[in-house]
């Protein structure tokens, strides 16, 4: 789906749409593959953790040891005050 004018070639509107759709399909397939690999590998994945500020030092120590044992795991740590944690 191209337009040829003289020596120049340009994709058509439909060609551009098809290209964008192909990119989206490829991205979704790659994400699905990654999700499946993480599911099949118990040592990989992502954790989201929220802790009170008073436990920051303790949880940092625990997560450092955990990361050594599970290097493929990723995590997001949110440190907040207790009131915020109980409200959310």
Jmol script that loads the backbone (N, CA, C; Angstrom):
load data "model"
ATOM      1  N   UNK A   1       0.823  -1.151   0.000  1.00  0.00           N
ATOM      2  CA  UNK A   1       0.000   0.000   0.000  1.00  0.00           C
ATOM      3  C   UNK A   1       0.882   1.234   0.000  1.00  0.00           C
ATOM      4  N   UNK A   2       1.394   1.481  -1.176  1.00  0.00           N
ATOM      5  CA  UNK A   2       2.316   2.590  -1.341  1.00  0.00           C
ATOM      6  C   UNK A   2       1.909   3.435  -2.538  1.00  0.00           C
ATOM      7  N   UNK A   3       2.321   4.652  -2.514  1.00  0.00           N
ATOM      8  CA  UNK A   3       2.161   5.561  -3.649  1.00  0.00           C
ATOM      9  C   UNK A   3       3.528   5.796  -4.251  1.00  0.00           C
ATOM     10  N   UNK A   4       3.619   5.654  -5.545  1.00  0.00           N
ATOM     11  CA  UNK A   4       4.889   5.914  -6.232  1.00  0.00           C
ATOM     12  C   UNK A   4       4.697   7.126  -7.118  1.00  0.00           C
ATOM     13  N   UNK A   5       5.503   8.153  -6.887  1.00  0.00           N
ATOM     14  CA  UNK A   5       5.499   9.359  -7.714  1.00  0.00           C
ATOM     15  C   UNK A   5       6.921   9.603  -8.161  1.00  0.00           C
ATOM     16  N   UNK A   6       7.166   9.344  -9.410  1.00  0.00           N
ATOM     17  CA  UNK A   6       8.519   9.514  -9.918  1.00  0.00           C
ATOM     18  C   UNK A   6       9.463   8.564  -9.219  1.00  0.00           C
ATOM     19  N   UNK A   7      10.476   9.132  -8.563  1.00  0.00           N
ATOM     20  CA  UNK A   7      11.465   8.310  -7.865  1.00  0.00           C
ATOM     21  C   UNK A   7      11.203   8.187  -6.370  1.00  0.00           C
ATOM     22  N   UNK A   8      10.097   8.743  -5.900  1.00  0.00           N
ATOM     23  CA  UNK A   8       9.817   8.669  -4.464  1.00  0.00           C
ATOM     24  C   UNK A   8       8.652   7.712  -4.180  1.00  0.00           C
ATOM     25  N   UNK A   9       8.771   7.057  -3.039  1.00  0.00           N
ATOM     26  CA  UNK A   9       7.759   6.089  -2.602  1.00  0.00           C
ATOM     27  C   UNK A   9       7.247   6.545  -1.240  1.00  0.00           C
ATOM     28  N   UNK A  10       5.936   6.587  -1.075  1.00  0.00           N
ATOM     29  CA  UNK A  10       5.304   6.988   0.179  1.00  0.00           C
ATOM     30  C   UNK A  10       4.222   5.983   0.522  1.00  0.00           C
ATOM     31  N   UNK A  11       4.093   5.708   1.810  1.00  0.00           N
ATOM     32  CA  UNK A  11       3.019   4.800   2.222  1.00  0.00           C
ATOM     33  C   UNK A  11       1.691   5.550   2.216  1.00  0.00           C
ATOM     34  N   UNK A  12       0.636   4.823   1.963  1.00  0.00           N
ATOM     35  CA  UNK A  12      -0.701   5.409   1.954  1.00  0.00           C
ATOM     36  C   UNK A  12      -1.230   5.477   3.388  1.00  0.00           C
ATOM     37  N   UNK A  13      -2.365   6.116   3.539  1.00  0.00           N
ATOM     38  CA  UNK A  13      -3.021   6.184   4.841  1.00  0.00           C
ATOM     39  C   UNK A  13      -3.292   4.774   5.356  1.00  0.00           C
ATOM     40  N   UNK A  14      -3.808   3.921   4.492  1.00  0.00           N
ATOM     41  CA  UNK A  14      -4.100   2.534   4.869  1.00  0.00           C
ATOM     42  C   UNK A  14      -2.809   1.798   5.216  1.00  0.00           C
ATOM     43  N   UNK A  15      -1.754   2.029   4.457  1.00  0.00           N
ATOM     44  CA  UNK A  15      -0.465   1.413   4.749  1.00  0.00           C
ATOM     45  C   UNK A  15       0.053   1.825   6.120  1.00  0.00           C
ATOM     46  N   UNK A  16      -0.081   3.104   6.452  1.00  0.00           N
ATOM     47  CA  UNK A  16       0.343   3.588   7.774  1.00  0.00           C
ATOM     48  C   UNK A  16      -0.481   2.953   8.891  1.00  0.00           C
ATOM     49  N   UNK A  17      -1.791   2.845   8.684  1.00  0.00           N
ATOM     50  CA  UNK A  17      -2.662   2.218   9.675  1.00  0.00           C
ATOM     51  C   UNK A  17      -2.278   0.752   9.873  1.00  0.00           C
ATOM     52  N   UNK A  18      -2.037   0.043   8.782  1.00  0.00           N
ATOM     53  CA  UNK A  18      -1.652  -1.362   8.857  1.00  0.00           C
ATOM     54  C   UNK A  18      -0.319  -1.514   9.600  1.00  0.00           C
ATOM     55  N   UNK A  19       0.615  -0.637   9.316  1.00  0.00           N
ATOM     56  CA  UNK A  19       1.916  -0.657   9.987  1.00  0.00           C
ATOM     57  C   UNK A  19       1.750  -0.442  11.489  1.00  0.00           C
ATOM     58  N   UNK A  20       0.947   0.550  11.895  1.00  0.00           N
ATOM     59  CA  UNK A  20       0.714   0.817  13.312  1.00  0.00           C
ATOM     60  C   UNK A  20       0.042  -0.371  13.995  1.00  0.00           C
ATOM     61  N   UNK A  21      -0.915  -0.988  13.317  1.00  0.00           N
ATOM     62  CA  UNK A  21      -1.584  -2.160  13.876  1.00  0.00           C
ATOM     63  C   UNK A  21      -0.599  -3.306  14.058  1.00  0.00           C
ATOM     64  N   UNK A  22       0.279  -3.513  13.095  1.00  0.00           N
ATOM     65  CA  UNK A  22       1.295  -4.565  13.210  1.00  0.00           C
ATOM     66  C   UNK A  22       2.216  -4.312  14.403  1.00  0.00           C
ATOM     67  N   UNK A  23       2.613  -3.070  14.608  1.00  0.00           N
ATOM     68  CA  UNK A  23       3.458  -2.740  15.758  1.00  0.00           C
ATOM     69  C   UNK A  23       2.735  -3.046  17.074  1.00  0.00           C
ATOM     70  N   UNK A  24       1.448  -2.709  17.150  1.00  0.00           N
ATOM     71  CA  UNK A  24       0.675  -2.987  18.357  1.00  0.00           C
ATOM     72  C   UNK A  24       0.564  -4.489  18.610  1.00  0.00           C
ATOM     73  N   UNK A  25       0.330  -5.255  17.545  1.00  0.00           N
ATOM     74  CA  UNK A  25       0.223  -6.709  17.681  1.00  0.00           C
ATOM     75  C   UNK A  25       1.546  -7.292  18.153  1.00  0.00           C
ATOM     76  N   UNK A  26       2.640  -6.852  17.576  1.00  0.00           N
ATOM     77  CA  UNK A  26       3.968  -7.341  17.973  1.00  0.00           C
ATOM     78  C   UNK A  26       4.236  -7.005  19.438  1.00  0.00           C
ATOM     79  N   UNK A  27       3.919  -5.784  19.851  1.00  0.00           N
ATOM     80  CA  UNK A  27       4.133  -5.392  21.253  1.00  0.00           C
ATOM     81  C   UNK A  27       3.299  -6.241  22.201  1.00  0.00           C
ATOM     82  N   UNK A  28       2.046  -6.508  21.837  1.00  0.00           N
ATOM     83  CA  UNK A  28       1.185  -7.335  22.707  1.00  0.00           C
ATOM     84  C   UNK A  28       1.691  -8.767  22.776  1.00  0.00           C
ATOM     85  N   UNK A  29       2.172  -9.292  21.661  1.00  0.00           N
ATOM     86  CA  UNK A  29       2.724 -10.643  21.663  1.00  0.00           C
ATOM     87  C   UNK A  29       3.975 -10.723  22.527  1.00  0.00           C
ATOM     88  N   UNK A  30       4.842  -9.721  22.429  1.00  0.00           N
ATOM     89  CA  UNK A  30       6.053  -9.703  23.248  1.00  0.00           C
ATOM     90  C   UNK A  30       5.699  -9.598  24.738  1.00  0.00           C
ATOM     91  N   UNK A  31       4.692  -8.783  25.072  1.00  0.00           N
ATOM     92  CA  UNK A  31       4.271  -8.662  26.468  1.00  0.00           C
ATOM     93  C   UNK A  31       3.675  -9.975  26.957  1.00  0.00           C
ATOM     94  N   UNK A  32       2.890 -10.630  26.114  1.00  0.00           N
ATOM     95  CA  UNK A  32       2.315 -11.926  26.488  1.00  0.00           C
ATOM     96  C   UNK A  32       3.406 -12.955  26.723  1.00  0.00           C
ATOM     97  N   UNK A  33       4.404 -12.963  25.855  1.00  0.00           N
ATOM     98  CA  UNK A  33       5.527 -13.893  26.016  1.00  0.00           C
ATOM     99  C   UNK A  33       6.234 -13.634  27.340  1.00  0.00           C
ATOM    100  N   UNK A  34       6.470 -12.370  27.652  1.00  0.00           N
ATOM    101  CA  UNK A  34       7.128 -12.008  28.903  1.00  0.00           C
ATOM    102  C   UNK A  34       6.279 -12.428  30.101  1.00  0.00           C
ATOM    103  N   UNK A  35       4.973 -12.197  30.028  1.00  0.00           N
ATOM    104  CA  UNK A  35       4.076 -12.589  31.115  1.00  0.00           C
ATOM    105  C   UNK A  35       4.097 -14.102  31.323  1.00  0.00           C
ATOM    106  N   UNK A  36       4.076 -14.855  30.239  1.00  0.00           N
ATOM    107  CA  UNK A  36       4.097 -16.321  30.328  1.00  0.00           C
ATOM    108  C   UNK A  36       5.413 -16.800  30.924  1.00  0.00           C
ATOM    109  N   UNK A  37       6.531 -16.223  30.477  1.00  0.00           N
ATOM    110  CA  UNK A  37       7.833 -16.616  31.014  1.00  0.00           C
ATOM    111  C   UNK A  37       7.910 -16.337  32.511  1.00  0.00           C
ATOM    112  N   UNK A  38       7.375 -15.202  32.943  1.00  0.00           N
ATOM    113  CA  UNK A  38       7.390 -14.881  34.369  1.00  0.00           C
ATOM    114  C   UNK A  38       6.513 -15.842  35.157  1.00  0.00           C
ATOM    115  N   UNK A  39       5.404 -16.245  34.574  1.00  0.00           N
ATOM    116  CA  UNK A  39       4.515 -17.185  35.255  1.00  0.00           C
ATOM    117  C   UNK A  39       5.173 -18.550  35.389  1.00  0.00           C
ATOM    118  N   UNK A  40       5.888 -18.967  34.357  1.00  0.00           N
ATOM    119  CA  UNK A  40       6.525 -20.276  34.376  1.00  0.00           C
ATOM    120  C   UNK A  40       7.795 -20.305  35.217  1.00  0.00           C
ATOM    121  N   UNK A  41       8.398 -19.152  35.452  1.00  0.00           N
ATOM    122  CA  UNK A  41       9.621 -19.070  36.242  1.00  0.00           C
ATOM    123  C   UNK A  41       9.274 -18.515  37.625  1.00  0.00           C
ATOM    124  N   UNK A  42       9.217 -19.372  38.631  1.00  0.00           N
ATOM    125  CA  UNK A  42       8.812 -18.902  39.960  1.00  0.00           C
ATOM    126  C   UNK A  42       9.808 -17.943  40.601  1.00  0.00           C
ATOM    127  N   UNK A  43      10.982 -17.802  40.028  1.00  0.00           N
ATOM    128  CA  UNK A  43      11.980 -16.892  40.586  1.00  0.00           C
ATOM    129  C   UNK A  43      11.908 -15.506  39.990  1.00  0.00           C
ATOM    130  N   UNK A  44      10.952 -15.270  39.100  1.00  0.00           N
ATOM    131  CA  UNK A  44      10.828 -13.942  38.508  1.00  0.00           C
ATOM    132  C   UNK A  44       9.429 -13.407  38.763  1.00  0.00           C
ATOM    133  N   UNK A  45       9.267 -12.132  38.601  1.00  0.00           N
ATOM    134  CA  UNK A  45       7.978 -11.496  38.818  1.00  0.00           C
ATOM    135  C   UNK A  45       8.166 -10.106  39.383  1.00  0.00           C
ATOM    136  N   UNK A  46       7.073  -9.524  39.837  1.00  0.00           N
ATOM    137  CA  UNK A  46       7.115  -8.160  40.359  1.00  0.00           C
ATOM    138  C   UNK A  46       6.281  -8.087  41.631  1.00  0.00           C
ATOM    139  N   UNK A  47       6.833  -7.456  42.650  1.00  0.00           N
ATOM    140  CA  UNK A  47       6.132  -7.252  43.913  1.00  0.00           C
ATOM    141  C   UNK A  47       5.898  -5.764  44.124  1.00  0.00           C
ATOM    142  N   UNK A  48       4.742  -5.429  44.650  1.00  0.00           N
ATOM    143  CA  UNK A  48       4.459  -4.056  45.059  1.00  0.00           C
ATOM    144  C   UNK A  48       4.249  -4.090  46.561  1.00  0.00           C
ATOM    145  N   UNK A  49       5.077  -3.332  47.272  1.00  0.00           N
ATOM    146  CA  UNK A  49       5.088  -3.389  48.729  1.00  0.00           C
ATOM    147  C   UNK A  49       4.922  -1.971  49.285  1.00  0.00           C
ATOM    148  N   UNK A  50       4.051  -1.838  50.263  1.00  0.00           N
ATOM    149  CA  UNK A  50       3.889  -0.567  50.974  1.00  0.00           C
ATOM    150  C   UNK A  50       4.142  -0.823  52.451  1.00  0.00           C
ATOM    151  N   UNK A  51       4.996  -0.015  53.045  1.00  0.00           N
ATOM    152  CA  UNK A  51       5.325  -0.173  54.459  1.00  0.00           C
ATOM    153  C   UNK A  51       5.315   1.183  55.156  1.00  0.00           C
ATOM    154  N   UNK A  52       5.163   1.122  56.469  1.00  0.00           N
ATOM    155  CA  UNK A  52       5.216   2.332  57.287  1.00  0.00           C
ATOM    156  C   UNK A  52       6.664   2.802  57.407  1.00  0.00           C
ATOM    157  N   UNK A  53       6.837   4.079  57.593  1.00  0.00           N
ATOM    158  CA  UNK A  53       8.185   4.654  57.676  1.00  0.00           C
ATOM    159  C   UNK A  53       9.004   4.029  58.798  1.00  0.00           C
ATOM    160  N   UNK A  54       8.345   3.589  59.852  1.00  0.00           N
ATOM    161  CA  UNK A  54       9.074   3.006  60.980  1.00  0.00           C
ATOM    162  C   UNK A  54       9.704   1.662  60.632  1.00  0.00           C
ATOM    163  N   UNK A  55       9.267   1.016  59.573  1.00  0.00           N
ATOM    164  CA  UNK A  55       9.814  -0.287  59.181  1.00  0.00           C
ATOM    165  C   UNK A  55      10.798  -0.178  58.015  1.00  0.00           C
ATOM    166  N   UNK A  56      11.109   1.030  57.597  1.00  0.00           N
ATOM    167  CA  UNK A  56      11.945   1.241  56.413  1.00  0.00           C
ATOM    168  C   UNK A  56      13.279   0.506  56.503  1.00  0.00           C
ATOM    169  N   UNK A  57      13.982   0.630  57.595  1.00  0.00           N
ATOM    170  CA  UNK A  57      15.293  -0.011  57.737  1.00  0.00           C
ATOM    171  C   UNK A  57      15.163  -1.531  57.690  1.00  0.00           C
ATOM    172  N   UNK A  58      14.194  -2.057  58.412  1.00  0.00           N
ATOM    173  CA  UNK A  58      13.969  -3.504  58.464  1.00  0.00           C
ATOM    174  C   UNK A  58      13.612  -4.057  57.087  1.00  0.00           C
ATOM    175  N   UNK A  59      12.674  -3.424  56.407  1.00  0.00           N
ATOM    176  CA  UNK A  59      12.231  -3.948  55.100  1.00  0.00           C
ATOM    177  C   UNK A  59      13.345  -3.817  54.062  1.00  0.00           C
ATOM    178  N   UNK A  60      14.166  -2.801  54.160  1.00  0.00           N
ATOM    179  CA  UNK A  60      15.301  -2.652  53.239  1.00  0.00           C
ATOM    180  C   UNK A  60      16.257  -3.826  53.378  1.00  0.00           C
ATOM    181  N   UNK A  61      16.518  -4.227  54.609  1.00  0.00           N
ATOM    182  CA  UNK A  61      17.388  -5.378  54.874  1.00  0.00           C
ATOM    183  C   UNK A  61      16.760  -6.653  54.308  1.00  0.00           C
ATOM    184  N   UNK A  62      15.483  -6.864  54.563  1.00  0.00           N
ATOM    185  CA  UNK A  62      14.784  -8.058  54.076  1.00  0.00           C
ATOM    186  C   UNK A  62      14.770  -8.098  52.544  1.00  0.00           C
ATOM    187  N   UNK A  63      14.469  -6.971  51.914  1.00  0.00           N
ATOM    188  CA  UNK A  63      14.409  -6.937  50.450  1.00  0.00           C
ATOM    189  C   UNK A  63      15.783  -7.145  49.818  1.00  0.00           C
ATOM    190  N   UNK A  64      16.825  -6.658  50.460  1.00  0.00           N
ATOM    191  CA  UNK A  64      18.178  -6.870  49.939  1.00  0.00           C
ATOM    192  C   UNK A  64      18.510  -8.364  49.936  1.00  0.00           C
ATOM    193  N   UNK A  65      18.175  -9.058  51.010  1.00  0.00           N
ATOM    194  CA  UNK A  65      18.406 -10.514  51.074  1.00  0.00           C
ATOM    195  C   UNK A  65      17.524 -11.239  50.061  1.00  0.00           C
ATOM    196  N   UNK A  66      16.279 -10.805  49.942  1.00  0.00           N
ATOM    197  CA  UNK A  66      15.352 -11.416  48.989  1.00  0.00           C
ATOM    198  C   UNK A  66      15.876 -11.260  47.562  1.00  0.00           C
ATOM    199  N   UNK A  67      16.374 -10.076  47.240  1.00  0.00           N
ATOM    200  CA  UNK A  67      16.891  -9.802  45.887  1.00  0.00           C
ATOM    201  C   UNK A  67      18.105 -10.665  45.583  1.00  0.00           C
ATOM    202  N   UNK A  68      18.931 -10.948  46.565  1.00  0.00           N
ATOM    203  CA  UNK A  68      20.078 -11.828  46.359  1.00  0.00           C
ATOM    204  C   UNK A  68      19.624 -13.245  46.019  1.00  0.00           C
ATOM    205  N   UNK A  69      18.566 -13.692  46.655  1.00  0.00           N
ATOM    206  CA  UNK A  69      18.057 -15.041  46.425  1.00  0.00           C
ATOM    207  C   UNK A  69      17.218 -15.145  45.149  1.00  0.00           C
ATOM    208  N   UNK A  70      16.606 -14.026  44.736  1.00  0.00           N
ATOM    209  CA  UNK A  70      15.723 -14.001  43.558  1.00  0.00           C
ATOM    210  C   UNK A  70      16.101 -12.824  42.665  1.00  0.00           C
ATOM    211  N   UNK A  71      17.231 -12.909  41.964  1.00  0.00           N
ATOM    212  CA  UNK A  71      17.711 -11.752  41.192  1.00  0.00           C
ATOM    213  C   UNK A  71      16.798 -11.327  40.045  1.00  0.00           C
ATOM    214  N   UNK A  72      15.927 -12.219  39.570  1.00  0.00           N
ATOM    215  CA  UNK A  72      15.031 -11.856  38.465  1.00  0.00           C
ATOM    216  C   UNK A  72      13.791 -11.104  38.936  1.00  0.00           C
ATOM    217  N   UNK A  73      13.546 -11.106  40.234  1.00  0.00           N
ATOM    218  CA  UNK A  73      12.377 -10.417  40.775  1.00  0.00           C
ATOM    219  C   UNK A  73      12.610  -8.909  40.772  1.00  0.00           C
ATOM    220  N   UNK A  74      11.558  -8.187  40.494  1.00  0.00           N
ATOM    221  CA  UNK A  74      11.588  -6.730  40.610  1.00  0.00           C
ATOM    222  C   UNK A  74      10.550  -6.341  41.652  1.00  0.00           C
ATOM    223  N   UNK A  75      10.701  -5.152  42.209  1.00  0.00           N
ATOM    224  CA  UNK A  75       9.717  -4.716  43.188  1.00  0.00           C
ATOM    225  C   UNK A  75       9.657  -3.208  43.247  1.00  0.00           C
ATOM    226  N   UNK A  76       8.525  -2.742  43.715  1.00  0.00           N
ATOM    227  CA  UNK A  76       8.314  -1.315  43.960  1.00  0.00           C
ATOM    228  C   UNK A  76       8.005  -1.182  45.445  1.00  0.00           C
ATOM    229  N   UNK A  77       8.779  -0.397  46.130  1.00  0.00           N
ATOM    230  CA  UNK A  77       8.606  -0.198  47.563  1.00  0.00           C
ATOM    231  C   UNK A  77       8.108   1.213  47.814  1.00  0.00           C
ATOM    232  N   UNK A  78       6.960   1.307  48.472  1.00  0.00           N
ATOM    233  CA  UNK A  78       6.433   2.613  48.849  1.00  0.00           C
ATOM    234  C   UNK A  78       6.510   2.725  50.363  1.00  0.00           C
ATOM    235  N   UNK A  79       7.173   3.772  50.825  1.00  0.00           N
ATOM    236  CA  UNK A  79       7.298   4.017  52.262  1.00  0.00           C
ATOM    237  C   UNK A  79       6.441   5.234  52.578  1.00  0.00           C
ATOM    238  N   UNK A  80       5.500   5.037  53.498  1.00  0.00           N
ATOM    239  CA  UNK A  80       4.574   6.118  53.850  1.00  0.00           C
ATOM    240  C   UNK A  80       4.257   6.044  55.338  1.00  0.00           C
ATOM    241  N   UNK A  81       3.629   7.097  55.843  1.00  0.00           N
ATOM    242  CA  UNK A  81       3.253   7.051  57.253  1.00  0.00           C
ATOM    243  C   UNK A  81       2.052   6.127  57.432  1.00  0.00           C
ATOM    244  N   UNK A  82       1.860   5.652  58.666  1.00  0.00           N
ATOM    245  CA  UNK A  82       0.809   4.668  58.952  1.00  0.00           C
ATOM    246  C   UNK A  82      -0.572   5.156  58.574  1.00  0.00           C
ATOM    247  N   UNK A  83      -0.845   6.398  58.843  1.00  0.00           N
ATOM    248  CA  UNK A  83      -2.181   6.945  58.546  1.00  0.00           C
ATOM    249  C   UNK A  83      -2.475   6.828  57.052  1.00  0.00           C
ATOM    250  N   UNK A  84      -1.517   7.198  56.237  1.00  0.00           N
ATOM    251  CA  UNK A  84      -1.694   7.087  54.780  1.00  0.00           C
ATOM    252  C   UNK A  84      -1.947   5.647  54.361  1.00  0.00           C
ATOM    253  N   UNK A  85      -1.189   4.719  54.926  1.00  0.00           N
ATOM    254  CA  UNK A  85      -1.342   3.309  54.572  1.00  0.00           C
ATOM    255  C   UNK A  85      -2.717   2.782  54.945  1.00  0.00           C
ATOM    256  N   UNK A  86      -3.223   3.154  56.109  1.00  0.00           N
ATOM    257  CA  UNK A  86      -4.525   2.667  56.540  1.00  0.00           C
ATOM    258  C   UNK A  86      -5.666   3.312  55.750  1.00  0.00           C
ATOM    259  N   UNK A  87      -5.457   4.520  55.274  1.00  0.00           N
ATOM    260  CA  UNK A  87      -6.497   5.201  54.493  1.00  0.00           C
ATOM    261  C   UNK A  87      -6.547   4.697  53.060  1.00  0.00           C
ATOM    262  N   UNK A  88      -5.446   4.186  52.560  1.00  0.00           N
ATOM    263  CA  UNK A  88      -5.387   3.729  51.171  1.00  0.00           C
ATOM    264  C   UNK A  88      -5.356   2.247  51.182  1.00  0.00           C
TER     265      UNK A  88
END
end "model"
wireframe off; spacefill off
backbone 0.3
color backbone group
